[in-house]
Amino acid sequence: MEKASKMQEEKHLTGTLVLSVFTAVLGFFQYGYSLGVINAPQRVIEAHYSRVLGIAPIDRSAINFTDTNGNMIFPDLEELDVSKSTLTLYWSLSVSIFAIGGMISSFAVGWIGDKLGRVKAMLAVNVLSIIGNLLMGLAKFGPSHILIIAGRAITGLYCGLSSGLVPMYVGEISPTALRGALGTLHQLAIVTGILISQILGLDFLLGSDDMWPLLLGLSGAAALLQFFLLLLCPESPRYLYIKLGKVEEAKKCLKRLRGDCDSTKEIAEMEKEKQEAASEKKVSIRKLLSSSSYRQPVIVALMVQISQQFSGINAIFYYSTNIFVRAGVDQPVYATIGVGVVNTVFTVIAVFLVEKTGRRSLFIAGLIGMLASAVAMTVGLVLLSTFAWMSYVSMVTVFLFVIFFEVGPGPIPWFIVAELFSQGPRPAAIAIAGFCNWTCNFIIGMCFQYIADLCGPYVFMTFAVLLFGFVLFTHFKVPETKGKSFEEISAEFRRKGRSAIKGPKAATELEGLRGSQEA
């Protein structure tokens, strides 16, 4: 029986489904590439900004305080500070405007996804990516700082929309048995994009003074590929059936995605969800946030996003090069790329683990592993001045931290939100969850350096405390969604004090999330 079930699952993985998922997650590849690409060429881009703005590169250690006769001179250090602050301002805008664009556009995910449909919406927003990357690729032919900031902002708008539309589409076209594994591919696309941007950003490849515009604009090639491949992808059958009532068209798309598999059960599930959506009507962001019926699932949706960003993973990527330098690594940039390789490998492993182990248990295991790694890293950094070999302890914990992140807290938040809500509130829920993720990303990017300067080697204890809180929240509040249909998960939220699933353990897990989701 189990063997027959596995064979049935394999049949669900058709060529059209693989093409559709691959095409969709190209949006997350662009997101990852945009996250990582700006770091490697920082030095050469800042030098170019200096030339364009007429600001001389500032190196205080090289300032000569005597003239040719040996007499003391006093350069205008205030003017130097102004020049430095101007350059810092433009560079900071170049980096952070990407997250601001994502924050703004994430609120429009539900509207554009329902207005145009999932596939047409991804086609439309891809134009933003093409324009943004074109501006960055042409940065040397105009005011580079303006073109890069504008290009990063437009690309951020695209990524904010894409990071909501892609999980929505992939979640709706995936068979229940493969939904978790296919959902994990979002994170795999992100880390692959980051890794490729790190490699291409090396000085002897595209990180040079001549090639950096091509490096910044190269994800436009992925945008063009996605644009043309989307023309071959079927629309979400759930969207057609439930939102538009186009039953026959939905069945045709489902047949393309499932092949010769019997889709009777899935059609019946969509019919139930359609009836539920009709009774729920359309749920706006305002209603989702204000209604007590959705309060618990909304809190869970926001907390998994907060836990992903405030886990300290971005801080690790920021601090890793410094740790490798202290460990005596001759070429720390290659060690940082090594972190990216580990990042990618364990994301692949997570694809296979998420359907075997389950979302909730894998999420908790990842958080606990990150907590232990953060504590060990703090010990290594504190004792570094006393024991030189502690630098290697810190270096190993960087890899462990990344590994535990990728097996749980990295991929799961991207798709579990779509699983927690039925068709009515799902677009609004994904929109506010995406906004929360982008906002937390921006806060970490802006504040980490100040926290690191304040706390010194104890900076990762801050994240250890947060991780402990996230472990407790996940244990008591986050349900297991593995192997459950959207209708089953939605029904579990509605049944307060009762469980549709056999066994006291499941009832305990879902107790805190159940509420009456009635319009």
C-alpha positions as CSV (number, residue, x, y, z in Angstrom):
1,M,0.0,0.0,0.0
2,E,2.8,2.4,0.9
3,K,4.7,1.5,-2.3
4,A,1.6,2.2,-4.3
5,S,1.2,5.6,-2.6
6,K,4.8,6.5,-3.4
7,M,4.3,5.6,-7.0
8,Q,1.2,7.8,-7.1
9,E,3.3,10.7,-5.8
10,E,5.9,10.2,-8.4
11,K,3.3,10.3,-11.1
12,H,2.2,13.7,-9.8
13,L,5.6,15.1,-10.6
14,T,5.0,15.7,-14.3
15,G,7.1,17.7,-16.7
16,T,4.6,20.5,-16.8
17,L,4.6,20.7,-13.0
18,V,8.5,20.7,-12.9
19,L,8.6,23.5,-15.6
20,S,6.0,25.6,-13.8
21,V,7.7,25.4,-10.4
22,F,11.2,26.0,-11.9
23,T,9.9,29.0,-13.8
24,A,8.1,30.5,-10.7
25,V,11.1,30.1,-8.4
26,L,13.3,32.0,-10.8
27,G,11.8,35.0,-9.1
28,F,13.4,33.9,-5.8
29,F,16.7,33.3,-7.7
30,Q,16.6,37.0,-8.7
31,Y,15.8,37.9,-5.1
32,G,18.8,36.0,-3.8
33,Y,21.1,37.4,-6.5
34,S,20.0,40.9,-5.7
35,L,20.7,40.3,-2.0
36,G,24.2,39.1,-2.5
37,V,25.4,41.0,-5.6
38,I,25.9,44.4,-4.0
39,N,28.5,43.3,-1.4
40,A,31.5,42.1,-3.5
41,P,31.9,45.1,-5.7
42,Q,31.4,47.7,-2.9
43,R,35.0,49.0,-3.2
44,V,35.0,49.6,-7.0
45,I,31.4,51.0,-7.0
46,E,32.3,53.5,-4.2
47,A,35.4,54.6,-6.2
48,H,33.2,55.1,-9.2
49,Y,30.7,57.1,-7.1
50,S,33.6,59.3,-5.9
51,R,34.7,60.1,-9.5
52,V,31.1,60.8,-10.6
53,L,30.4,63.0,-7.6
54,G,33.8,64.7,-7.7
55,I,34.7,63.3,-4.3
56,A,38.4,62.3,-3.7
57,P,38.7,58.9,-2.1
58,I,39.3,59.3,1.6
59,D,42.0,57.5,3.5
60,R,42.8,59.3,6.8
61,S,45.8,57.2,7.4
62,A,47.4,58.5,4.2
63,I,46.7,62.2,4.9
64,N,50.0,64.2,4.9
65,F,50.1,66.8,7.7
66,T,53.4,68.4,6.4
67,D,54.3,70.3,3.3
68,T,57.4,69.7,1.1
69,N,59.5,71.9,3.5
70,G,58.4,69.9,6.6
71,N,56.1,72.6,7.9
72,M,52.9,71.5,9.6
73,I,49.7,72.0,7.6
74,F,46.1,71.4,8.7
75,P,43.9,69.9,6.1
76,D,40.2,70.6,6.3
77,L,39.1,67.4,8.1
78,E,35.5,68.7,8.3
79,E,35.3,68.9,4.6
80,L,36.7,65.4,4.4
81,D,34.0,64.2,6.8
82,V,31.3,65.8,4.7
83,S,32.7,64.1,1.6
84,K,32.8,60.8,3.4
85,S,29.3,61.1,4.8
86,T,28.0,62.0,1.3
87,L,29.6,58.9,-0.2
88,T,28.3,56.8,2.7
89,L,24.8,58.2,2.2
90,Y,24.7,57.2,-1.5
91,W,26.1,53.8,-0.8
92,S,23.7,53.1,2.0
93,L,20.8,54.1,-0.2
94,S,22.1,51.8,-3.0
95,V,22.0,48.9,-0.5
96,S,18.8,49.6,1.5
97,I,16.5,50.9,-1.2
98,F,16.1,47.3,-2.4
99,A,14.4,46.3,0.9
100,I,12.3,49.5,1.0
101,G,11.0,48.6,-2.5
102,G,10.1,45.2,-1.3
103,M,8.3,46.5,1.7
104,I,6.2,48.9,-0.4
105,S,5.2,46.4,-3.1
106,S,4.5,43.5,-0.8
107,F,1.1,45.0,0.1
108,A,0.0,44.8,-3.6
109,V,0.5,41.0,-3.8
110,G,-3.0,40.0,-3.0
111,W,-4.6,42.6,-5.3
112,I,-2.5,41.9,-8.4
113,G,-2.6,38.1,-7.8
114,D,-6.5,38.2,-7.8
115,K,-6.8,40.8,-10.5
116,L,-4.6,39.2,-13.1
117,G,-4.3,35.7,-12.0
118,R,-1.1,34.1,-10.7
119,V,0.7,33.6,-14.1
120,K,-0.3,36.9,-15.7
121,A,0.7,38.7,-12.5
122,M,4.2,37.2,-12.5
123,L,4.5,38.1,-16.2
124,A,3.5,41.7,-15.5
125,V,5.8,42.3,-12.5
126,N,8.7,40.7,-14.4
127,V,8.8,43.9,-16.5
128,L,10.0,45.7,-13.3
129,S,12.9,43.3,-12.9
130,I,14.0,43.8,-16.6
131,I,13.8,47.6,-16.3
132,G,15.6,47.7,-12.9
133,N,18.5,45.4,-14.1
134,L,18.8,47.4,-17.4
135,L,19.3,50.6,-15.4
136,M,22.0,49.1,-13.3
137,G,23.7,47.5,-16.3
138,L,23.9,50.9,-17.9
139,A,25.1,52.7,-14.8
140,K,28.5,53.7,-16.3
141,F,26.8,55.6,-19.1
142,G,25.1,58.1,-16.8
143,P,24.9,59.3,-13.2
144,S,25.9,55.9,-11.8
145,H,24.6,56.6,-8.2
146,I,21.2,57.6,-9.5
147,L,20.9,54.7,-11.9
148,I,21.9,52.1,-9.4
149,I,19.6,53.5,-6.7
150,A,16.7,53.6,-9.1
151,G,17.5,50.2,-10.5
152,R,17.8,48.7,-7.0
153,A,14.5,50.3,-6.0
154,I,12.6,49.0,-9.1
155,T,14.2,45.5,-8.6
156,G,13.1,45.6,-5.0
157,L,9.5,46.4,-6.1
158,Y,9.7,43.3,-8.3
159,C,11.1,41.1,-5.6
160,G,8.4,42.2,-3.1
161,L,5.7,41.2,-5.5
162,S,7.4,38.1,-6.6
163,S,8.1,36.9,-3.0
164,G,4.4,36.8,-2.5
165,L,3.2,35.6,-5.9
166,V,5.6,32.7,-6.2
167,P,4.7,30.8,-3.0
168,M,1.0,31.5,-3.8
169,Y,1.3,29.9,-7.2
170,V,3.6,27.0,-6.3
171,G,1.4,26.2,-3.2
172,E,-1.7,26.1,-5.3
173,I,-0.4,23.9,-8.2
174,S,1.5,21.4,-6.0
175,P,0.0,18.1,-5.0
176,T,-0.6,17.8,-1.2
177,A,2.1,15.1,-0.9
178,L,4.7,17.3,-2.6
179,R,3.7,20.7,-1.4
180,G,6.4,21.0,1.3
181,A,9.2,19.7,-0.8
182,L,8.3,22.0,-3.8
183,G,7.8,24.9,-1.4
184,T,11.4,24.4,-0.1
185,L,12.6,25.2,-3.6
186,H,12.0,28.9,-2.9
187,Q,14.8,29.0,-0.4
188,L,17.0,26.9,-2.7
189,A,16.6,29.5,-5.4
190,I,17.5,32.3,-3.0
191,V,20.7,30.6,-1.8
192,T,21.7,29.6,-5.3
193,G,21.3,33.3,-6.4
194,I,23.4,34.5,-3.5
195,L,26.1,31.9,-4.2
196,I,26.3,32.7,-7.9
197,S,26.5,36.4,-7.1
198,Q,29.4,35.8,-4.7
199,I,31.3,33.8,-7.2
200,L,30.7,36.2,-10.1
201,G,31.7,39.1,-7.8
202,L,35.3,37.9,-7.5
203,D,37.8,40.4,-8.8
204,F,39.0,38.3,-11.7
205,L,35.5,37.6,-12.9
206,L,32.9,40.4,-12.9
207,G,33.9,42.3,-9.7
208,S,36.4,44.4,-11.5
209,D,36.3,48.2,-12.2
210,D,35.3,47.5,-15.8
211,M,32.7,44.7,-15.4
212,W,30.7,45.6,-12.2
213,P,27.7,47.1,-14.2
214,L,27.3,43.8,-15.9
215,L,27.5,42.0,-12.6
216,L,24.7,44.2,-11.1
217,G,22.4,43.8,-14.1
218,L,23.0,40.1,-14.9
219,S,19.9,38.8,-13.1
220,G,18.0,40.6,-15.9
221,A,18.9,37.5,-18.0
222,A,17.0,35.3,-15.4
223,A,14.1,37.8,-15.7
224,L,13.9,37.4,-19.5
225,L,14.1,33.6,-19.2
226,Q,11.3,33.6,-16.6
227,F,9.2,36.0,-18.8
228,F,9.2,33.6,-21.8
229,L,8.9,30.4,-19.8
230,L,5.8,31.8,-18.0
231,L,4.1,31.8,-21.4
232,L,4.3,28.0,-21.3
233,C,2.9,27.6,-17.7
234,P,-0.7,26.8,-16.9
235,E,-2.7,29.0,-14.6
236,S,-3.4,27.9,-11.0
237,P,-6.4,25.5,-11.2
238,R,-7.4,26.7,-7.7
239,Y,-7.5,30.3,-8.9
240,L,-9.6,29.4,-12.0
241,Y,-12.0,27.1,-10.1
242,I,-12.5,29.0,-6.9
243,K,-12.0,32.6,-7.8
244,L,-13.3,32.7,-11.4
245,G,-15.6,29.7,-11.4
246,K,-14.1,28.5,-14.7
247,V,-14.5,24.8,-13.9
248,E,-13.6,23.3,-17.3
249,E,-10.6,25.5,-17.8
250,A,-9.4,24.6,-14.3
251,K,-9.8,20.9,-15.0
252,K,-7.7,21.3,-18.2
253,C,-4.9,23.1,-16.3
254,L,-5.0,20.4,-13.6
255,K,-4.7,17.7,-16.2
256,R,-1.6,19.4,-17.7
257,L,-0.1,19.5,-14.2
258,R,-1.1,16.0,-13.0
259,G,-0.9,14.0,-16.3
260,D,-2.9,10.8,-16.2
261,C,-3.4,10.9,-12.4
262,D,-6.9,10.7,-11.1
263,S,-7.7,14.2,-9.9
264,T,-11.2,13.5,-8.6
265,K,-10.2,14.0,-5.0
266,E,-8.4,17.3,-5.8
267,I,-11.4,18.6,-7.7
268,A,-13.7,17.7,-4.7
269,E,-11.3,19.5,-2.4
270,M,-11.4,22.6,-4.6
271,E,-15.2,22.5,-4.6
272,K,-15.3,22.5,-0.8
273,E,-12.8,25.3,-0.7
274,K,-14.9,27.2,-3.2
275,Q,-18.0,26.8,-1.0
276,E,-16.0,28.0,1.9
277,A,-14.7,31.0,0.0
278,A,-18.2,31.9,-1.0
279,S,-19.3,32.0,2.6
280,E,-16.1,33.9,3.6
281,K,-16.3,36.4,0.8
282,K,-13.1,38.3,0.0
283,V,-11.0,39.1,3.0
284,S,-9.1,42.4,2.9
285,I,-5.9,43.1,4.7
286,R,-7.8,45.4,7.0
287,K,-10.3,42.7,7.9
288,L,-7.6,40.1,8.3
289,L,-5.8,42.3,10.9
290,S,-8.9,43.5,12.7
291,S,-11.0,40.3,12.9
292,S,-10.5,38.2,16.0
293,S,-11.4,35.2,13.9
294,Y,-8.0,35.4,12.1
295,R,-6.0,36.7,15.0
296,Q,-4.2,33.4,16.0
297,P,-3.2,32.3,12.4
298,V,-2.1,35.9,11.6
299,I,0.2,35.9,14.7
300,V,1.7,32.6,13.6
301,A,2.2,33.8,10.0
302,L,4.0,37.0,11.3
303,M,6.1,35.2,13.9
304,V,7.5,32.6,11.5
305,Q,8.7,35.5,9.3
306,I,10.1,37.4,12.2
307,S,11.9,34.3,13.5
308,Q,13.5,33.8,10.0
309,Q,14.9,37.3,9.8
310,F,15.7,37.9,13.5
311,S,17.4,34.5,13.9
312,G,20.7,36.3,13.1
313,I,21.4,34.6,9.7
314,N,22.0,38.0,8.0
315,A,24.3,39.0,10.8
316,I,26.2,35.7,10.3
317,F,26.8,36.5,6.6
318,Y,27.8,40.0,7.5
319,Y,30.2,38.9,10.3
320,S,31.6,35.7,8.7
321,T,34.4,37.3,6.7
322,N,35.7,39.0,9.9
323,I,35.6,35.7,11.8
324,F,37.6,34.0,8.9
325,V,40.1,36.8,9.0
326,R,40.7,36.3,12.7
327,A,41.0,32.6,12.1
328,G,44.0,33.3,9.9
329,V,42.4,32.4,6.6
330,D,44.5,33.8,3.8
331,Q,41.6,34.4,1.4
332,P,38.5,35.0,3.6
333,V,36.4,35.7,0.5
334,Y,36.7,32.0,-0.5
335,A,35.7,30.9,3.0
336,T,32.6,33.1,2.7
337,I,31.9,31.5,-0.7
338,G,32.3,28.1,1.2
339,V,29.5,29.2,3.5
340,G,27.4,29.9,0.5
341,V,28.1,26.4,-0.8
342,V,27.1,24.8,2.5
343,N,24.1,27.0,2.5
344,T,23.0,25.6,-0.9
345,V,23.8,21.9,-0.1
346,F,21.8,21.9,3.0
347,T,18.9,23.6,1.4
348,V,18.8,20.7,-1.1
349,I,18.8,18.3,1.9
350,A,15.9,20.3,3.4
351,V,13.8,19.5,0.2
352,F,13.9,15.8,1.1
353,L,13.5,16.3,4.9
354,V,10.5,18.6,5.0
355,E,8.0,16.0,3.8
356,K,9.6,13.2,5.9
357,T,10.0,15.1,9.2
358,G,7.3,17.7,9.0
359,R,7.3,21.5,9.1
360,R,6.9,22.1,12.8
361,S,9.5,19.6,14.1
362,L,12.1,20.6,11.5
363,F,11.5,24.3,12.3
364,I,12.1,23.7,16.0
365,A,15.2,21.5,15.4
366,G,16.7,24.3,13.2
367,L,16.0,27.0,15.8
368,I,17.5,24.9,18.6
369,G,20.6,24.2,16.5
370,M,21.0,27.8,15.7
371,L,20.6,28.7,19.4
372,A,23.4,26.3,20.4
373,S,25.6,27.6,17.6
374,A,25.1,31.2,18.6
375,V,26.1,30.4,22.2
376,A,29.2,28.5,21.0
377,M,30.1,31.4,18.7
378,T,29.9,33.9,21.5
379,V,32.2,31.7,23.7
380,G,34.7,31.5,20.8
381,L,34.7,35.2,20.2
382,V,35.0,36.2,23.9
383,L,37.9,33.8,24.6
384,L,39.6,34.6,21.3
385,S,42.2,36.9,22.9
386,T,43.0,34.2,25.5
387,F,43.1,31.1,23.3
388,A,44.0,31.6,19.6
389,W,42.4,28.2,18.7
390,M,39.0,29.6,19.7
391,S,38.9,31.4,16.3
392,Y,38.5,28.0,14.7
393,V,35.6,27.2,17.1
394,S,33.9,30.4,15.9
395,M,34.6,29.5,12.3
396,V,33.0,26.1,12.6
397,T,30.0,27.5,14.3
398,V,29.4,29.8,11.4
399,F,28.9,26.8,9.2
400,L,26.8,25.0,11.8
401,F,24.6,28.1,12.2
402,V,24.0,28.2,8.4
403,I,23.3,24.5,8.2
404,F,20.6,24.6,10.9
405,F,19.0,27.7,9.4
406,E,18.7,26.0,6.0
407,V,17.0,22.8,7.3
408,G,14.1,24.7,8.9
409,P,13.9,28.4,9.6
410,G,15.1,29.3,6.1
411,P,12.7,27.6,3.7
412,I,9.6,26.9,5.8
413,P,8.3,30.4,6.4
414,W,8.0,31.1,2.7
415,F,5.3,28.4,2.1
416,I,3.7,27.6,5.5
417,V,1.8,30.9,5.4
418,A,0.0,29.8,2.2
419,E,-0.9,26.5,4.0
420,L,-2.4,28.1,7.1
421,F,-5.1,30.1,5.2
422,S,-7.9,29.1,2.9
423,Q,-8.5,30.8,-0.5
424,G,-10.4,33.8,0.9
425,P,-7.8,35.2,3.2
426,R,-4.7,33.7,1.6
427,P,-3.7,36.6,-0.7
428,A,-4.1,39.2,2.2
429,A,-2.2,36.9,4.6
430,I,0.7,36.4,2.2
431,A,0.8,40.2,1.6
432,I,1.2,41.1,5.3
433,A,3.6,38.2,5.9
434,G,5.8,39.4,3.0
435,F,5.7,43.0,4.3
436,C,6.7,41.7,7.8
437,N,9.6,39.7,6.3
438,W,10.9,42.7,4.2
439,T,10.5,45.1,7.2
440,C,12.5,42.8,9.5
441,N,15.2,42.4,6.7
442,F,15.5,46.2,6.5
443,I,15.7,46.6,10.3
444,I,18.5,44.0,10.6
445,G,20.4,45.6,7.7
446,M,20.2,49.0,9.2
447,C,20.7,48.2,12.9
448,F,23.1,45.3,13.1
449,Q,26.3,47.3,12.8
450,Y,25.2,49.6,15.6
451,I,24.3,46.6,17.8
452,A,27.6,44.9,17.0
453,D,29.5,48.0,17.9
454,L,27.6,48.2,21.2
455,C,27.8,44.6,22.2
456,G,31.1,43.5,20.7
457,P,31.7,39.7,20.9
458,Y,28.5,39.3,22.9
459,V,26.4,40.4,19.9
460,F,25.2,36.8,19.1
461,M,23.9,36.3,22.6
462,T,21.2,38.8,21.5
463,F,20.1,36.4,18.8
464,A,20.4,33.5,21.2
465,V,17.8,35.0,23.5
466,L,15.5,35.7,20.5
467,L,16.0,32.2,19.2
468,F,15.0,30.8,22.6
469,G,11.8,32.8,22.4
470,F,11.1,31.5,18.9
471,V,11.6,27.9,20.0
472,L,9.0,28.3,22.7
473,F,6.5,30.1,20.4
474,T,6.9,27.4,17.7
475,H,6.4,24.6,20.2
476,F,3.2,26.0,21.7
477,K,1.6,27.8,18.7
478,V,2.7,26.5,15.3
479,P,0.7,23.6,14.0
480,E,2.0,20.7,11.8
481,T,0.6,21.1,8.2
482,K,2.4,18.1,6.6
483,G,0.2,16.0,4.4
484,K,-3.0,18.0,5.1
485,S,-5.1,19.6,2.4
486,F,-5.9,23.3,2.4
487,E,-9.5,22.5,3.4
488,E,-8.4,20.3,6.3
489,I,-6.0,22.9,7.7
490,S,-8.7,25.6,7.4
491,A,-11.2,23.2,9.1
492,E,-8.8,22.7,12.0
493,F,-8.7,26.5,12.6
494,R,-12.4,26.6,12.8
495,R,-12.9,23.8,15.3
496,K,-12.3,25.4,18.6
497,G,-11.8,22.8,21.3
498,R,-12.3,19.9,18.9
499,S,-10.0,18.1,16.6
500,A,-10.7,16.5,13.2
501,I,-7.5,14.6,13.4
502,K,-7.2,11.5,15.5
503,G,-4.8,11.6,18.5
504,P,-4.4,13.9,21.5
505,K,-1.0,15.1,20.2
506,A,-2.4,16.8,17.1
507,A,-5.2,18.3,19.2
508,T,-2.6,19.8,21.6
509,E,-0.6,21.2,18.7
510,L,-3.5,22.9,17.1
511,E,-5.3,24.0,20.3
512,G,-3.8,27.5,20.3
513,L,-4.6,28.1,16.6
514,R,-8.2,27.1,16.3
515,G,-10.7,29.8,16.0
516,S,-14.0,30.4,14.2
517,Q,-13.1,31.7,10.8
518,E,-16.6,32.7,9.9
519,A,-17.4,35.8,7.8
